[in-house]
Amino acid sequence: MKNTISIVAIAVITVLMSCNKGTGTGDNRYQKEAEAIADSIRDIETLKLHVERYDSLKEREATLLLRQKLGSMLRNVSDFDTAINQHNLCIELATQLKDTLQLIIALNNQGTNFRRIGDLEEASIYHYRALELCDKTAKDTSYISRKNMVRTLNGLGNVLLSLGNYEVAEEMFNRALQGEKQLGSLTGQAINLANIGAIKERNGEMDSARIYYSRSMQKNIEGNNLIGISLCHQNLGRLDEIAGNNIAARESYLKSYALGLQNKDIWHWLNPCTSLAALSLKEGNIAEAEKYSNEALDAAIKIKAKSRLGNLYSLQAAIYEAKGEVAKALESTKLSVAYKDSAEIEENRVYTQNMRVRYEINKRKAEVEEALAMAQYEKKMFNIVFWSSIAVLLLIMLAVAALVRASLERKRANKVLERTNRERQEFYRGITHQLRTPLTIILGMTNELKRFIPGNNDVAQKEFDAVTRKSNELLDLVNEMIEYNRGERAKVEINELPKNETAQTPADSTLSDSDLHIQRGDFHEYVLVAEDDKDVALLITQMLKNNGYCYQWAGNGKEAIEAIGQKQPQLIITDIMMPEMDGLELIKAVRTNDETNHIPIIVVSARTENNDRLAGFDAGAEVYLGKPFIPDELLMMVRKLLEQRDILRKKYSRQIEEAAMQTAMI
């Protein structure tokens, strides 16, 4: 399991760093030839020969295409071990080729493999990684990119369905269904219709379930999908049995059973085989029940379908009991309990992964604000442009003065070169730290102007472009300073500032204490901000306010401790360098207090060297961000940490309630 997780991580990191959506540099002729082979060949052994041939020719793109198909064919005949190995090779090949689209296909294939054998933890990891890459290729509107997204949504929906999270699973399947309709895929529509039907059935909505299963059957017939038709017979037969119509149920089960044998899809064939055994037992036909039960049990053991064995052994125990073979019934019951307990443990372990697969559903949607009235816009525009321009000019003068001073100091230090180098390094280190905090505000304010500019105001747009241009010139100048000092980088490491592309700030940048404090009340999501710089505090608190969070500002660690004593926050955001009590002391004070040591902490600091980060994590911080920070990244960290704490709180509350109920029953 750990090896496969490592492969996924390496693959994702490599592709994200490459930013390449292509399919490699191989011979396009071989790729087209491989595509034709993948579409036409249905024999596994023949396909293996083609894979070996392209592999020997070192045609990696063609080999990748055929290995994807080979792994899927092996899965369809329930050879899961070999299928997993093939798709592992696909992940490695796609990573080497920097082919994001094929990597997503391989990740989804691997997720389906693990889901089929009941390993939901591994399945959720692969599908979640695929979803992250789908986000990176969202602008790609090609068929394969759109198909990757709907397949990923379907895979995550199946994991959620297995976990019992029906509401979110149904939303996933509905989104996937709409995507398949746009792509014109009959099979894709049939699969998602059947999945929605399964959710309706588990919620007790039998009439709705029958409608969805019937619609799925129609799409499968139109697309001549025999596996899908077999599954629909099984689903409709189960509804008939629930309704008490055993004759119709048996007829549907037998159709599904026969089609499953014809397609050699053992994993899906287990369903009608088990259903026929259970129905025969219910009707008193013990011999027929034992026949179907033995077939299903042998097949489940062969394909290592761990998730099926608990119910199959339970069915075996019931058959032995009906025959009067008490010893065998007891042995089968023990095996059933063992497998069911194992499955329950696995499900509890997988529950912690649920927050990861909910990522796509809970992703925040950006809201667009209306433009202000022209009079209000002109007033705010003038103030922001004027003060931002002054601040940018001062920072440019400071940077130029720093360069001149450094040059003079270097000329005077010819006789004491080693000492001067150390001083120069410390000077630049201090300058970059001092620049990070004001740049956090300048870059944010400059970028914020854009949402106040009407589309038809060319003059305002030119003014905004001028301020933006000068801000980026300052950013380039600071980065040049950092580059200039890299001659001694082995001794001192300085991180470059990020590009001014995603920064956001509040619309009103006027500084006042009233902007930094609000009535805290009994809010569910209350965030404490410890920051000695009022400008940065205003930026962070307004971001929190605009996103629906309650907040309180403290000017240093001591004030933060006092605020915590009055009301515990759900999360703390703190700077490191503060008067009276710094951020590290604040973190340690929170972590050593039994009443507050559960509170998550985010550090936002201009101190970004490795030893500073390690000190922050060692003290107990969950996240460490450098200044200037990316507002969206900070907001995502806040949201994720609060979600994690909420999930843990609900989980342990439920466990306490269950324990209390069990105690009461005793």
Secondary structure, DSSP 4 states (H G I P E B T S, - for coil): -HHHHHHHHHHHHHHHHHT--S--SS-HHHHHHHHHHHHH---HHHHHHHHHHHHHTT-HHHHHHHHHHHHHHHHHTT-HHHHHHHHHHHHHHHHHHT-HHHHHHHHHHHHHHHHHTT-HHHHHHHHHHHHHHHHHTTT--SHHHHHHHHHHHHHHHHHHHHHT-HHHHHHHHHHHHHHHHHHT-HHHHHHHHHHHHHHHHHTT-HHHHHHHHHHHHHHHHHTT-HHHHHHHHHHHHHHHHHTT-HHHHHHHHHHHHHHHHHHT-HHHHHHHHHHHHHHHHHTT-HHHHHHHHHHHHHHHHHTT-HHHHHHHHHHHHHHHHHHT-HHHHHHHHHHHHHHHHHHHHHHHHHHTTHHHHTHHHHPPPP-PPPPPPHHHHHHHHHHHHHHHHHHHHHHHHHHHHHHHHHHHHHHHTSTTHHHHHHHHHHHHHHHHHHHHHHHHHHHHHHHHGGGGS-TT-HHHHHHHHHHHHHHHHHHHHHHHHHHHGGGGTTT---PPPPPTTS----S-----HHHHB---TT-SSEEEEE-S-HHHHHHHHHHHHHTT-EEEEESSHHHHHHHHHHS--SEEEE-SS-SSS-HHHHHHHHHT-TTTTTS-EEEEES--SHHHHHHHHHHT-SEEEESSP-HHHHHHHHHHHHHHHHHHHHHHHHHHHHHHHHHHH-
